[in-house]
Structure formats: C-alpha cells, structure tokens
Amino acid sequence: PDLLPACNGEMPTLSFLQDVVDILLQYVVKSFDRSTKVIDFHYPNELLQEYNWDLADQPQTLEEILLNCRTTLKYAIKTGHPRYFNQLSTGLDMVGLAADWLTSAANTNMFTYEIAPVFVLLEYVTLRKMREMVGWPGGCGDGIFSPGGAISNMYAMLIARFKMFPEVKEKGMAAIPRLVAFTSEHSHFSVKKGAAALGIGTDSVILIRCDERGKMIPSDLERRILEAKQKGFVPFLVSATAGTTVYGAFDPLIAIADICKKYKIWMHVDGAWGGGLLMSRKHKWKLNGVERANSVTWNPHKMMGVPLQCSALLVREEGLMQSCNQMHASYLFQQDKHYDLSYDTGDKALQCGRHVDVFKLWLMWRAKGTTGFEAQIDKCLELAEYLYNKIKNREGYEMVFDGKPQHTNVCFWYIPPSLRSMEDNEERMSRLMKVAPVIKARMMEYGTTMVSYQPLGDKVNFFRMVISNPAATHQDIDFLIDEIERLGQDL
C-alpha cells in the first residue's frame, strides 16, 4: 500500500525497487560463477510443500514479497550458467537484460505508432536489416516479431494459404480444395501443430525422408509432391529446415527452391535455430538458397543469445501479411489519424496485444555490431567442433551420425564400461536406452550441468549437446565429458 501511486510513495518505491535490483544483481553474478549449481533440484511435490505459495485475501508485507523474489530465483534454473546446455536458448546477455527491463518499464503494446512510436520504428528498421541479411534486394518485404518459432511457422502457413486461395479468409476451408504441406521427418513439430490450428489437419503434413545426416532428400520431396497432385490434393507449402532441432542439419535449400519454383509452391525456411548463422561470414554458406524463400523464420533468442522471447517471421512479398490478417478495427486503426498510417503495424498480426520483443535485439545489435554477433556465433561453433574432436575417438563414446557437426548440435551415446564389450543386440539396446536418462537425473540431483537427451527414429536415447552460450569455454566442455563419465561409470 506504501508504493506508488500512493501519496508520498516515492521513497518506499525507490527503496523497494533498489532491493529488487540488488536481488537480481546477485543472481546475475551467481549465474556466471562456475562454483554455483546450475540447478537446485527439488521434486514438484517437495517444492509445493516446502513453501506457502497460496494466494491470500490479505496483502503480504513488502519484506515477504522480497523473500518471494529470492525464493523464486533460488530454484530457478540458471540458464545463463556456462554449464547449462539443455536448450537451444542459453546465456544471459547484459545489454539484452537492460533492454528487457526498459521494455517492461515502458509497458506498451506494439499495435500502433500512436502508443509505441520508437518501438514500431525499431521493428521496421530491424526487420529490414534481417531481410537484407537473408538476401532480399534492399531488404524488401515484410515481417513481424511473434511469440516464438512455432507461431512464426504458423504465420508462414497462414500467409502461404492466403496467397494461393485468398477466399479462405472469408469462406474458410470448406471453400477450397484439400491442401497439403511438406516438411522433413526431422523438422520441428510446430509445422504439424500449425496445420492442426489452421484447420488444415496434421494428416495433410507430409513428412519427407532425410539422409543419415538429417537433411531432407529433394528427390523424395518431388516424388511426394507428384503423388499428392495425382490424388487431387493441392501442395501449398514446403517448409525446409535450416538447423534441425536434434541433429542441427541444414536442408539443401537450392534444390528445394528449384522444386518449389517448378511446382509453384510457397517455400518457407524454418531457420529458428540456424538463422543466426547468417551473421557469420564463415558459416552462412550453410543457408545458401535462403534468398529464394518466400518466408523465413529466424529466432534471435536462440543462437544470437537475445533474451526470450524474440522470434521473427520475414516475408518476401510486401503487403501480403496485411491483406491476409487485417480486420480494420475502427477503434484501434482509425483511418483519419494525423500521421503516416503505414506505421500502424498491428493489423497484420494475429494477436491484438503484442509484446515489445524488438528492443532487446536492436539494443544488443547496437552494442555488439554485426561483427560482435559473428564472433559470438563462430565461437559457439568452434566449441562444438572441439567437443566433436574430443569424443569422436574416445573410449566409451559413439557418435549418432558420422562427420563434423554443421551446427552446434553434437549427438552421441555414452557407453558405460559394462556395455562396451557386449555385442550389438536387443539387450544392449534396451540397456543403452536407460543410460542417458539416469545420467541426466544424476546431473540434475547434483546440479552441476544440464544437457538434453532423446530417442530419434530407431535410435535409442542419446545426448544432444548444443552450445549457444557465449560464456561457455573449452574447460566447460571438458567438465561436461568428465561429469558424464563420473555419473555413468557404474551403469
């Protein structure tokens, strides 16, 4: 009750916020301290019972509120910790954090220039720069920051469908033929999720075979397109992946672009994970052909280390997004305003309320320059290569696929001593299946590091090590390997 807007609330407010900032600063410093745990793991029921989390009728004191802040951070996963390798988005960038604080304080909505003048202009500038890096002449086209890669991919499907059948906007799916989309069997589940949400149906997403490195096979794509057409279906979208979730594979974009051109199909590139490589002169060849796409998803919150969430959908054709999504709500997008209405970008979004995601990216880009992002990305790829070289011939390790990783995904099995001399049969497979989950559980109990694992196709559980944290070093990679061996020796 003492805080602003209370009368004479300035002093209590400043001292309260100062205390909050102190708590946050301690957490930030701890995040980078290798002697602290990555995670203080408790089982859900323990954590529920240990503290009183319930919401009450009566207010709590500010001291208790500060205690709540401390407790929450005590059990938070330190995603900025140099030994947190669990997700595609890791690290904690100081300028990005500052930008996030500023965005929250400004607390506005991205729908009109009227209420978000600077943010709307920065979105315009940043998206144009990203389109330039994709390779579209002069950065032409359109785009939007969306709540994540899955929504960006869904936008692409929505716009591709509208481009082919504009009447779907008013008449719905009943008015158009049965559509089919194509994506690789290693692609992100969001393509199917988008098809379900848009009423296209998951059965209408056809999965294309991949080679042993996880790249889409263009000849199989063409075969399946022809097959679908013979059945009377209408192919409307191919979603190629630049940096698959597990293997970090890059689909052959030039060959896919040729096929899309031949059959007049919208080409989308899901570069949520691999798009960041466009910042690197050394690695951007892996996305050769991306400039021929009709739309591209690119998540700066992954490889570029921008705080969550920051995902961009880029569209080559200008105006398409607007005509696909606009509803002309007159209480928000009045046509008789006194400034250039092209800056009222809200009507091209699916959302009405839209968080300001651009400022973090823009401010970090100002602070680092393109060369800073490039150095950060090159370092992460170099660390992945270091890990690969360290374990490819090491006793007790087997690589999931042959050859140097194309991205920072390094996929491998750890083989405990008890399994090393066993012949490759059902029993060995079922025992190997259990190894990664036990090591992962022990990692979390000790709190020393985190790395993810999964099965894929006919392959039993393996580790998927990914590096996107610029704080990680060679020593952290060495530590991870020692830790896996320490925790898995006896299995």
C-alpha positions in Angstrom: 0.0 0.0 0.0 3.0 2.3 0.5 4.3 2.1 -3.0 3.4 4.5 -5.9 0.8 5.6 -6.9 0.3 6.1 -3.1 0.6 9.6 -1.8 4.3 10.2 -0.8 5.1 6.8 -2.3 8.4 7.8 -4.0 10.7 6.9 -1.2 9.2 3.4 -0.4 9.0 2.7 -4.1 12.7 3.6 -4.7 13.9 1.6 -1.8 11.8 -1.4 -2.7 12.9 -1.4 -6.3 16.5 -0.9 -5.1 16.2 -4.1 -3.0 14.7 -6.0 -6.0 17.6 -4.8 -8.2 20.1 -6.0 -5.5 18.5 -9.4 -5.6 18.6 -9.5 -9.4 22.3 -8.4 -9.5 23.3 -11.1 -7.0 21.5 -13.6 -9.2 23.2 -12.4 -12.3 26.7 -12.6 -10.7 25.9 -16.1 -9.4 24.8 -17.2 -12.9 28.3 -16.8 -14.2 30.0 -18.4 -11.2 31.1 -21.9 -12.0 31.3 -22.9 -8.4 27.5 -22.4 -8.0 24.9 -25.0 -9.1 23.1 -24.7 -12.4 20.0 -26.1 -10.7 18.9 -26.7 -7.1 16.6 -29.6 -8.0 13.5 -30.5 -5.9 10.7 -32.8 -6.9 7.4 -30.8 -7.6 5.6 -32.1 -4.5 8.6 -31.2 -2.3 8.7 -27.7 -3.7 5.0 -27.2 -3.3 5.0 -28.3 0.3 8.2 -26.5 1.4 6.8 -23.1 0.9 3.4 -21.4 1.1 2.7 -20.4 -2.5 -1.1 -19.8 -1.9 -2.8 -16.6 -2.8 -4.5 -15.0 0.2 -7.2 -12.4 0.8 -5.0 -10.1 2.8 -1.8 -8.4 1.5 1.6 -9.6 2.5 4.4 -7.2 3.7 7.0 -5.9 1.3 9.6 -7.9 3.2 7.7 -11.1 2.4 7.4 -10.0 -1.2 11.2 -9.6 -1.4 11.5 -13.1 0.2 9.2 -14.5 -2.5 11.6 -13.0 -5.2 14.6 -14.6 -3.5 12.9 -18.0 -3.2 11.8 -17.9 -6.8 15.4 -17.3 -8.0 16.8 -19.8 -5.6 15.1 -22.6 -7.5 15.3 -21.0 -10.9 17.4 -22.8 -13.5 20.5 -20.6 -14.2 20.1 -20.6 -18.0 23.0 -18.1 -18.2 25.4 -20.5 -16.4 28.3 -21.5 -18.6 27.4 -25.2 -18.0 23.8 -25.0 -18.9 23.5 -26.8 -22.3 19.9 -28.0 -22.1 18.1 -25.9 -24.6 18.7 -24.1 -27.9 18.3 -20.8 -26.0 21.0 -20.2 -23.3 23.2 -17.4 -21.9 22.3 -14.1 -20.3 23.3 -11.0 -22.2 23.6 -7.9 -20.1 22.6 -5.4 -22.7 19.6 -7.6 -23.6 18.7 -7.8 -19.9 18.8 -4.0 -19.6 16.6 -3.7 -22.7 14.1 -6.1 -21.2 13.9 -4.0 -18.0 13.4 -0.9 -20.1 10.7 -2.5 -22.2 8.8 -3.6 -19.1 9.0 -0.2 -17.6 7.7 1.4 -20.8 4.9 -1.2 -20.8 3.3 -0.5 -24.1 1.7 -2.5 -26.9 3.1 -3.0 -30.4 -0.1 -2.3 -32.3 0.2 1.4 -33.3 2.7 4.2 -33.8 0.4 6.2 -31.6 1.4 4.3 -28.4 4.7 2.8 -29.3 6.5 5.2 -31.6 10.1 4.3 -31.1 9.4 0.6 -30.8 7.4 0.5 -34.0 10.2 2.3 -35.9 12.8 -0.1 -34.4 10.8 -3.1 -35.5 10.7 -1.6 -39.0 14.5 -0.9 -39.1 15.5 -4.3 -37.6 13.2 -6.5 -39.8 14.5 -4.7 -42.9 18.1 -5.3 -41.8 17.3 -9.0 -41.2 15.7 -9.3 -44.6 18.8 -7.7 -46.1 20.9 -10.5 -44.5 18.5 -13.1 -45.9 19.5 -11.7 -49.3 16.3 -10.0 -50.5 17.2 -6.9 -52.5 17.3 -3.7 -50.4 15.7 -5.6 -47.5 12.4 -5.5 -49.3 9.4 -7.4 -48.0 7.5 -7.6 -44.7 7.7 -9.3 -41.3 6.8 -9.3 -37.7 8.1 -10.4 -34.3 6.0 -13.2 -33.0 5.8 -15.1 -29.7 8.2 -17.8 -30.8 9.3 -20.0 -33.7 6.1 -22.2 -33.6 3.9 -19.1 -34.2 6.3 -17.7 -36.8 6.0 -21.0 -38.7 2.2 -20.9 -38.3 2.2 -17.3 -39.8 4.1 -18.7 -42.8 1.4 -21.4 -43.4 -1.4 -18.9 -42.9 0.1 -16.4 -45.5 1.1 -19.2 -48.0 -2.5 -20.5 -47.9 -3.9 -16.9 -48.3 -1.6 -16.3 -51.2 -2.9 -19.3 -53.1 -6.6 -19.1 -52.0 -7.4 -15.5 -50.8 -11.1 -16.5 -50.4 -10.2 -18.8 -47.5 -10.1 -15.7 -45.2 -13.9 -15.1 -45.5 -15.2 -18.5 -46.6 -13.0 -20.9 -44.6 -11.5 -24.3 -45.5 -14.8 -25.6 -46.9 -14.4 -23.3 -49.9 -11.1 -24.5 -51.1 -9.5 -27.8 -52.2 -7.7 -30.2 -49.8 -4.3 -28.7 -49.1 -1.0 -30.5 -48.3 2.3 -29.2 -46.9 5.7 -30.9 -47.0 8.4 -30.9 -44.4 11.3 -33.2 -43.4 10.9 -36.0 -40.9 13.4 -34.2 -38.7 11.6 -30.9 -38.8 10.1 -29.2 -35.8 6.7 -30.4 -34.5 5.3 -26.8 -34.9 4.6 -27.4 -38.7 2.1 -30.1 -37.7 0.8 -28.0 -34.8 0.2 -25.1 -37.2 -1.6 -27.3 -39.6 -3.9 -28.5 -36.8 -4.5 -25.0 -35.6 -5.3 -23.6 -39.1 -7.8 -26.4 -39.8 -5.6 -28.0 -42.5 -5.1 -31.1 -40.3 -1.9 -33.0 -39.3 -2.7 -35.7 -41.9 -2.1 -33.0 -44.6 1.5 -32.6 -43.5 3.6 -35.0 -45.5 7.0 -35.9 -43.9 9.9 -36.2 -46.4 12.7 -38.6 -45.9 16.1 -37.4 -44.6 19.6 -38.7 -45.3 21.7 -40.1 -42.5 22.9 -36.6 -41.5 19.2 -35.4 -41.1 18.9 -33.4 -44.3 15.8 -33.5 -46.5 16.2 -35.6 -49.7 15.0 -33.4 -52.6 14.1 -36.4 -54.9 11.8 -37.7 -52.2 10.2 -34.3 -51.9 9.5 -34.2 -55.6 8.1 -37.8 -55.6 5.7 -36.9 -52.8 4.5 -33.7 -54.4 3.7 -35.6 -57.6 1.9 -38.3 -55.6 -0.2 -35.7 -53.8 -1.1 -34.0 -57.0 -2.2 -37.3 -58.6 -4.5 -37.8 -55.6 -6.1 -34.4 -56.3 -4.6 -32.6 -53.4 -3.1 -29.1 -53.7 0.5 -28.7 -52.5 0.7 -25.2 -51.0 3.8 -25.1 -48.8 7.2 -26.7 -48.4 8.9 -26.0 -45.0 12.6 -26.5 -45.3 14.7 -26.5 -42.0 17.9 -24.6 -41.6 19.2 -26.1 -38.4 17.1 -29.0 -37.2 16.3 -29.3 -33.5 18.2 -32.5 -32.8 20.9 -33.0 -35.4 21.4 -29.3 -36.4 21.0 -30.3 -40.0 20.6 -27.8 -42.9 18.2 -28.9 -45.7 19.6 -28.3 -49.2 17.8 -25.1 -49.9 18.8 -24.5 -53.5 17.5 -27.9 -54.6 14.3 -27.4 -52.6 13.9 -23.9 -54.2 14.2 -25.4 -57.7 11.4 -27.8 -56.9 9.1 -25.1 -55.3 9.6 -23.0 -58.4 8.8 -25.9 -60.7 5.6 -26.7 -59.0 4.7 -23.1 -57.9 4.7 -23.9 -54.2 5.4 -21.4 -51.4 8.9 -22.1 -50.0 9.3 -21.4 -46.2 12.6 -21.8 -44.4 12.4 -22.5 -40.7 15.7 -21.0 -39.6 14.6 -20.6 -36.0 17.8 -22.4 -34.8 20.1 -21.9 -37.8 19.1 -18.4 -38.9 21.8 -16.8 -36.7 24.5 -18.2 -39.0 23.5 -15.5 -41.5 25.5 -13.2 -39.2 28.7 -15.2 -39.8 30.8 -14.9 -43.0 32.4 -18.2 -42.2 29.2 -20.2 -41.8 26.4 -18.5 -43.7 27.0 -20.8 -46.8 25.0 -23.4 -44.9 21.9 -21.3 -45.8 22.8 -20.8 -49.5 19.4 -20.6 -51.3 17.6 -18.9 -48.4 17.2 -15.8 -50.5 14.9 -17.7 -52.8 12.4 -18.5 -50.0 9.0 -16.8 -49.8 9.2 -16.6 -46.0 11.8 -17.3 -43.3 11.6 -17.9 -39.5 14.6 -16.7 -37.5 14.8 -16.7 -33.7 17.4 -14.3 -32.3 16.6 -15.8 -28.9 18.4 -19.0 -29.8 21.9 -18.8 -31.4 22.2 -15.0 -31.0 21.5 -15.1 -27.3 18.8 -12.4 -27.2 16.6 -12.8 -24.0 13.4 -14.8 -24.5 11.3 -14.2 -26.5 12.5 -12.9 -29.8 11.3 -14.6 -33.0 11.0 -13.0 -36.4 9.0 -14.1 -39.4 10.2 -12.5 -42.6 8.1 -12.4 -45.8 9.4 -11.6 -49.2 6.3 -10.1 -50.7 5.2 -6.7 -49.2 1.6 -6.1 -48.2 0.6 -9.8 -48.2 0.7 -10.1 -44.4 -1.5 -7.1 -44.1 -4.2 -8.3 -46.5 -4.1 -11.8 -45.0 -4.7 -10.7 -41.5 -6.2 -7.2 -41.3 -9.7 -6.7 -39.9 -9.9 -2.9 -40.0 -10.9 -2.4 -36.3 -12.0 1.2 -36.3 -11.4 1.8 -32.6 -7.7 1.0 -33.0 -6.8 1.6 -36.6 -8.6 4.8 -37.3 -8.1 5.8 -40.9 -8.1 9.6 -40.2 -5.1 9.9 -37.9 -2.6 12.7 -38.4 0.5 10.6 -39.2 1.5 8.0 -41.8 -0.7 5.0 -41.2 1.8 2.5 -42.7 3.4 2.6 -39.2 0.3 1.1 -37.6 1.5 -2.4 -38.0 -0.9 -4.1 -35.5 -3.5 -5.2 -38.1 -1.0 -7.5 -39.8 -0.6 -9.6 -36.7 -2.8 -12.4 -35.5 -2.5 -11.0 -32.0 -4.1 -7.8 -30.9 -1.9 -7.3 -27.8 1.7 -7.8 -28.8 4.7 -7.6 -26.5 7.7 -5.4 -27.5 10.3 -8.0 -28.5 12.4 -5.9 -30.8 14.1 -3.6 -28.4 16.4 -6.4 -26.9 17.6 -7.4 -30.3 18.1 -3.8 -31.5 20.0 -2.7 -28.4 22.2 -5.7 -28.4 22.9 -5.2 -32.1 23.9 -1.6 -31.4 26.2 -2.8 -28.6 27.9 -5.6 -30.4 27.6 -4.7 -34.1 27.2 -7.4 -36.6 30.8 -8.4 -36.0 30.1 -9.0 -32.3 27.3 -11.4 -33.1 29.6 -13.1 -35.7 32.4 -13.6 -33.2 29.9 -15.0 -30.6 28.4 -17.4 -33.1 31.8 -18.5 -34.6 33.0 -19.2 -31.0 30.0 -21.5 -30.3 30.6 -23.4 -33.5 34.2 -23.8 -32.7 33.4 -25.2 -29.2 31.0 -27.7 -30.8 33.8 -28.8 -33.1 36.2 -29.1 -30.1 33.7 -31.4 -28.4 33.3 -33.5 -31.5 37.0 -33.9 -32.0 37.4 -34.7 -28.3 34.9 -37.6 -28.2 34.8 -39.0 -31.8 37.6 -41.5 -31.0 37.4 -41.5 -27.2 36.7 -44.8 -25.5 33.1 -45.1 -24.3 31.6 -42.7 -26.9 29.7 -43.4 -30.1 28.6 -40.7 -32.5 24.9 -40.7 -33.6 25.9 -39.7 -37.2 29.3 -39.5 -38.9 31.2 -36.4 -39.7 31.7 -32.9 -38.3 28.5 -31.3 -37.0 27.1 -28.5 -39.2 25.8 -26.5 -36.3 26.5 -26.7 -32.6 24.5 -29.9 -32.1 26.7 -32.8 -31.1 24.8 -36.1 -30.8 26.4 -39.0 -29.1 25.9 -42.0 -26.8 28.0 -42.6 -23.7 28.6 -46.3 -23.4 29.3 -47.4 -19.8 32.2 -49.9 -19.2 29.6 -52.7 -18.6 28.2 -52.4 -22.1 31.5 -51.8 -24.1 32.2 -55.5 -24.8 28.6 -56.5 -25.3 27.6 -57.5 -28.8 25.1 -55.2 -30.6 21.8 -56.9 -29.8 18.3 -56.2 -28.3 19.6 -56.4 -24.7 22.4 -54.0 -25.3 20.0 -51.6 -26.9 17.5 -51.7 -24.1 20.3 -51.2 -21.5 21.7 -48.3 -23.5 18.2 -46.7 -23.7 18.4 -46.3 -19.9 21.9 -44.8 -19.7 21.2 -41.2 -20.7 18.1 -40.7 -18.6 19.9 -41.9 -15.4 23.0 -39.7 -16.1 20.7 -36.7 -16.7 18.7 -37.4 -13.5 22.0 -37.5 -11.5 23.3 -34.3 -13.2 20.1 -32.5 -12.0 20.4 -34.0 -8.5 24.0 -32.8 -8.2 23.1 -29.6 -10.0 26.4 -29.5 -11.9 25.4 -29.2 -15.5 22.4 -29.9 -17.8 22.3 -31.4 -21.3 19.3 -32.8 -23.1 18.8 -36.3 -24.4 16.1 -38.0 -26.6 15.5 -41.0 -28.8 15.0 -40.4 -32.6 13.6 -42.9 -35.1 15.2 -46.3 -34.4 17.9 -44.8 -32.3 17.7 -45.2 -28.5 18.2 -42.3 -26.1 21.3 -40.2 -26.9 22.7 -36.9 -25.7 22.2 -33.8 -27.8 24.7 -31.3 -26.7 24.0 -27.8 -28.0 26.1 -24.7 -27.5 24.6 -21.2 -27.8 26.0 -19.6 -24.6 28.9 -17.2 -25.3 30.0 -17.8 -21.7 31.0 -21.4 -22.3 34.7 -22.3 -22.7 36.8 -25.3 -23.6 37.1 -26.1 -19.9 33.3 -26.3 -19.6 33.2 -28.8 -22.5 35.9 -30.8 -20.7 33.9 -30.6 -17.5 30.8 -32.0 -19.2 32.6 -35.0 -20.5 34.3 -35.7 -17.1 30.9 -35.3 -15.4 29.1 -37.8 -17.8 31.9 -40.3 -17.2 31.8 -39.7 -13.4 28.0 -40.2 -13.3 27.8 -43.1 -15.7 30.8 -45.3 -14.8 28.8 -47.7 -12.7 25.8 -48.1 -15.1 
